[in-house]
Amino acid sequence: MSDPEPTLLTALARPAEASFGSRRERLLSAGVVGTLAGALGAMATYVLRLQTLAPAWAGETAMAALVVTSGVLVKLLCEQLRTSLAALSVAIVAGGALAFAAAVAPYLLLDISTLGGFALLPVFRDVVTFLVFGQVPLQFVGYLLAIVYDGATA
């Protein structure tokens, strides 16, 4: 029986190598890379959504480039095609979850309960819009660019 510690260490330190390993290593690699890429994409999309509050250097082009970079990193860090597709799926789900958590957090911190449900509807609409038309397509474009650059390794 193998020790779970080296598997996790391999998935964290060398995800490209782990994407060709055992099923457990592939899943850990996809989870780690997908979660980090989703967080990067969600944070950049959050800045895109609240552009009026962002500093001048964090313009639309810079934040869109970060989202595309998160898609590129998914493919480059998980070299096997099946593992990288799983990591891209994890990135989309993790990014969406982080985007919804960031939208709900101010209302939970301010303890808005009765009116909060109605106040969240426009915020949720904006989050879904930026997720469907911003983060997911840009991450997918970055993923496809990385496939063109690196090639599809089955």
N, C-alpha and C positions, 0 to 999 in steps of 0.2 A: 504494500500500500504506500502510495507516495504521500509526502508531507504537503499539506495545503499551503504552507508558508512560501516555499520557493515558487509555487504557481502564482500566487498573488504578487510576489516580488518581481517575477518575470513579466507579468501583465502590466505592472506599474512602471518598471524600468525600461523594458524593451517590448512595447506593444506590437511592433512590426514582426518581431520574432515570435511572439506569443500568438499572433494571428495564424500561424502555421502549425501550432502545437496541438495539444489534446483539445477535446471539446470544452473542457473546463477553462483552459487557458484562452481559447477563442472567445468564450462568453465573457470572461473577466476583461479581456482586452477590449471587446466591443462595448462593455459597460463603462469602463474607465474612460476610454477615448470619447465615446458618445456623450457621456455626462459632461466632460470638460468642454467639448465642442458645442454642446447645447447651451451651456452656461455662457460661453463666449458669445455665441450668436444671440442669445436672449438679452444679454447686457447691451450689446450694440443696437439691437432692435429697440430696446427700451429708450436709449438715447435718441434714436431716430424718432420714436413716438413723441417724446417730450423735447423736441428740438428747440423750443423757445427757452428752455431752462439750461440748455447745454452751453458749454464754453465755445468760443469762436473756433478753436482748432478742431472741435468734434463736429464737423459738418456732415452733410448727407453722404458725401463721397467717402470720407474716412470711415464712417460707421458701416456703410455698405461694403466697403473693402474688408472690414473685420468679419462681417458675416460670411462673405465669400471665402475668406481665409479659414474660417472654422470648417467650412465644407471641404476645402483642400486638405486641411489637417486630418480629417476623418480618413480620407483615402491614403494619405501618405503615412499615417501612423498605423493603420490596419491595412497591410498590403494585400491580403487575400480578399478576393471580391466578395465572397459570402460574409466574411467577418466585417468588411467595411460597410456593406449594406445594412447589416445588423447595427453597426455603430451609428450609421446615418439615421436609422429609425430611432435609436435611443437618443440621439442628439435632437431630433425633432420633438420627441415626447418630453425630454428633460427641458428643452428650451421653452416649450409651451407651458410646462408646469411652473418654471421659474418666472415666466412672464405673468401668469395668473397670480402667483404668490406675491410678486412685486406690486401688482395692481390692487390686491386685496389688503396688503399689509397696513397701509395708512388708515384704512377704515377699522381694522381690528385694533391697531394701536390707540386710536382715538375713542374706541369703544362705542362706535355708532352702530346701533342695533336696529331700531324700528325703521328709520328712514334710510338706513344704509343699503338695504336690498334694492331700493329704487335708485339710489345714487350710484350703485355699481353697474347698472345696466349700460350706460354709455361708455363706461370704462372697459367693460367686458367686450363691447362691440369694437372698440379701438384695438384691444389686445388681439381679438380674433382676426380683425382686418390686417393688422401688421404681421401676425403670424402666418396667415394664408397668403398674403400678397407681398410680404417682405422677407421674413426669415426663411421660410421653406423654399421658395424659388431661388433665393440667393445662395443658400447652402447647397442646393442641388446643382446649381451652376458651378460652384466651386468644386463640388465632387466630380462633375463631368470634366472640368478643366484638369483636375488631377489625374483622371483616367486617361485623358489625351496625353498628358505629360509623362505619366509613369507607366501607363499600359494597364490593361485588365489582367491581373494574375489570378487564375482560377484556383 
